[in-house]
Amino acid sequence: MTYQEKKSIVTLISAILIFVAYCSYMYPRLPKGGLESTETFRFWGSFVLSLTLFSIIAHIIISIIFNIIFRMTTQEKLPTFADELDKLIELKAHRNSFFVFIVGFLLAMGSLIIVQPSQVMFMILIIFGFISDVIGSVTKLYHYRKGV
């Protein structure tokens, strides 16, 4: 298994664990009041911002730890450049990820049009943000295994 495949697997697993851990941490803090209260909007705003920061920091730390462990266990140098294949796979992964997120964004805005509570919009955005992250990692793994 190549470095890129291992990194894609670690990224996929870490994305799932980060999302599940954060949601299980925040779920008990969900406000019980009215659906359109200021407290509810504050909760969802802080949920999205905190999840973004938590996810970025956790991904950086996990990437550093993965690189250290990979270097220690294989005694190989880490790739310092990306060839055309790596760039093409990265572009395809970004394309698929952005497509899924845009679909989620449109569904979230559609939920407001059909007069759903604003919480539904936030949940759709958060869930599709997570799914787009997973799709990006799965796309990379697929293309590194099967080719472009």
RODO-2510 file (C-alpha; in nm, 4 decimals, decimal comma):
residues 148
     n   res          X          Y          Z
     1     m     0,0000     0,0000     0,0000
     2     t     0,1397     0,3384    -0,0980
     3     y     0,1840     0,6421     0,1221
     4     q    -0,1063     0,8183    -0,0496
     5     e    -0,3418     0,5239     0,0087
     6     k    -0,2486     0,5034     0,3747
     7     k    -0,2880     0,8778     0,4138
     8     s    -0,6336     0,8642     0,2483
     9     i    -0,7431     0,5875     0,4855
    10     v    -0,6164     0,7787     0,7893
    11     t    -0,7903     1,0947     0,6678
    12     l    -1,1165     0,9062     0,6136
    13     i    -1,1108     0,7388     0,9548
    14     s    -1,0091     1,0597     1,1314
    15     a    -1,2858     1,2586     0,9607
    16     i    -1,5443     1,0075     1,0795
    17     l    -1,4052     0,9929     1,4336
    18     i    -1,3744     1,3711     1,4629
    19     f    -1,7318     1,4265     1,3461
    20     v    -1,8803     1,1551     1,5684
    21     a    -1,6804     1,2671     1,8725
    22     y    -1,7726     1,6325     1,8275
    23     c    -2,1410     1,5626     1,7662
    24     s    -2,1616     1,3332     2,0685
    25     y    -1,9951     1,6064     2,2753
    26     m    -2,2314     1,8801     2,1525
    27     y    -2,5593     1,6859     2,1416
    28     p    -2,6307     1,7146     2,5167
    29     r    -2,5872     2,0919     2,4870
    30     l    -2,8684     2,1231     2,2294
    31     p    -3,1094     2,3924     2,3549
    32     k    -3,4505     2,2639     2,4543
    33     g    -3,6312     2,5949     2,4107
    34     g    -3,8284     2,7208     2,1142
    35     l    -3,7100     2,6264     1,7681
    36     e    -3,6472     2,9840     1,6550
    37     s    -3,5010     3,1310     1,9739
    38     t    -3,1827     3,3376     1,9853
    39     e    -3,0230     3,0671     2,1970
    40     t    -3,0834     2,8120     1,9217
    41     f    -2,9189     3,0313     1,6570
    42     r    -2,6257     3,0941     1,8914
    43     f    -2,5903     2,7191     1,9505
    44     w    -2,5868     2,6309     1,5795
    45     g    -2,3515     2,9176     1,4944
    46     s    -2,1077     2,8121     1,7623
    47     f    -2,1534     2,4471     1,6598
    48     v    -2,0470     2,5181     1,3006
    49     l    -1,7557     2,7458     1,3922
    50     s    -1,6300     2,5182     1,6691
    51     l    -1,6596     2,2094     1,4499
    52     t    -1,4607     2,3835     1,1771
    53     l    -1,1816     2,4873     1,4137
    54     f    -1,1808     2,1540     1,5972
    55     s    -1,1704     1,9632     1,2689
    56     i    -0,8843     2,1691     1,1232
    57     i    -0,6729     2,1409     1,4364
    58     a    -0,7436     1,7688     1,4758
    59     h    -0,6628     1,6981     1,1084
    60     i    -0,3312     1,8836     1,1400
    61     i    -0,2358     1,6943     1,4548
    62     i    -0,3400     1,3588     1,3075
    63     s    -0,1468     1,4323     0,9872
    64     i     0,1688     1,5143     1,1832
    65     i     0,1346     1,1998     1,3950
    66     f     0,0676     0,9884     1,0840
    67     n     0,3784     1,1243     0,9110
    68     i     0,5934     1,0573     1,2167
    69     i     0,4632     0,7024     1,2568
    70     f     0,4927     0,6337     0,8813
    71     r     0,8542     0,7545     0,8816
    72     m     0,9438     0,5493     1,1910
    73     t     0,7801     0,2261     1,0745
    74     t     0,8826     0,2228     0,7079
    75     q     1,2130     0,4133     0,7223
    76     e     1,1064     0,5755     0,3935
    77     k     1,1255     0,9429     0,3148
    78     l     0,7918     1,1169     0,2833
    79     p     0,7038     1,2286    -0,0701
    80     t     0,8137     1,5891    -0,1148
    81     f     0,6446     1,6507    -0,4480
    82     a     0,3207     1,5702    -0,6228
    83     d     0,3296     1,4477    -0,9811
    84     e     0,0549     1,4939    -1,2393
    85     l    -0,1298     1,1829    -1,1217
    86     d    -0,1413     1,3115    -0,7639
    87     k    -0,2665     1,6491    -0,8824
    88     l    -0,5312     1,4902    -1,1051
    89     i    -0,6552     1,2684    -0,8221
    90     e    -0,6622     1,5692    -0,5880
    91     l    -0,8671     1,7677    -0,8404
    92     k    -1,1171     1,4838    -0,8872
    93     a    -1,1525     1,4478    -0,5106
    94     h    -1,2123     1,8229    -0,4705
    95     r    -1,4648     1,8202    -0,7554
    96     n    -1,6662     1,5372    -0,5985
    97     s    -1,6434     1,6911    -0,2533
    98     f    -1,7558     2,0349    -0,3732
    99     f    -2,0407     1,8814    -0,5727
   100     v    -2,1755     1,7037    -0,2640
   101     f    -2,1430     2,0185    -0,0538
   102     i    -2,3226     2,2315    -0,3149
   103     v    -2,6076     1,9780    -0,3282
   104     g    -2,6299     2,0003     0,0507
   105     f    -2,6240     2,3793     0,0401
   106     l    -2,9070     2,3839    -0,2133
   107     l    -3,1085     2,1369    -0,0035
   108     a    -3,0484     2,3522     0,3053
   109     m    -3,1743     2,6606     0,1256
   110     g    -3,4663     2,4574    -0,0084
   111     s    -3,5582     2,3615     0,3456
   112     l    -3,6043     2,7315     0,4215
   113     i    -3,8228     2,7750     0,1145
   114     i    -4,0596     2,4975     0,2255
   115     v    -4,0797     2,6605     0,5698
   116     q    -3,8831     2,4097     0,7757
   117     p    -3,7321     2,5206     1,1066
   118     s    -3,3927     2,6865     1,0750
   119     q    -3,2421     2,3948     1,2700
   120     v    -3,3093     2,1729     0,9686
   121     m    -3,1012     2,4047     0,7515
   122     f    -2,8072     2,3904     0,9933
   123     m    -2,8302     2,0121     1,0250
   124     i    -2,8339     1,9687     0,6472
   125     l    -2,5313     2,1956     0,6085
   126     i    -2,3387     2,0135     0,8809
   127     i    -2,4260     1,6651     0,7563
   128     f    -2,3445     1,7451     0,3938
   129     g    -2,0201     1,9133     0,5007
   130     f    -1,9234     1,5885     0,6724
   131     i    -2,0354     1,3756     0,3779
   132     s    -1,8379     1,5937     0,1364
   133     d    -1,5245     1,5435     0,3483
   134     v    -1,5784     1,1669     0,3453
   135     i    -1,6491     1,1645    -0,0308
   136     g    -1,3242     1,3515    -0,0953
   137     s    -1,1232     1,0962     0,1031
   138     v    -1,3019     0,8001    -0,0552
   139     t    -1,2453     0,9452    -0,4032
   140     k    -0,8725     0,9788    -0,3369
   141     l    -0,8520     0,6245    -0,2036
   142     y    -1,0497     0,4872    -0,4981
   143     h    -0,8354     0,6602    -0,7605
   144     y    -0,5089     0,5652    -0,5937
   145     r    -0,6204     0,2019    -0,5900
   146     k    -0,7957     0,1763    -0,9281
   147     g    -0,6264     0,4530    -1,1260
   148     v    -0,7713     0,7519    -1,3010
***
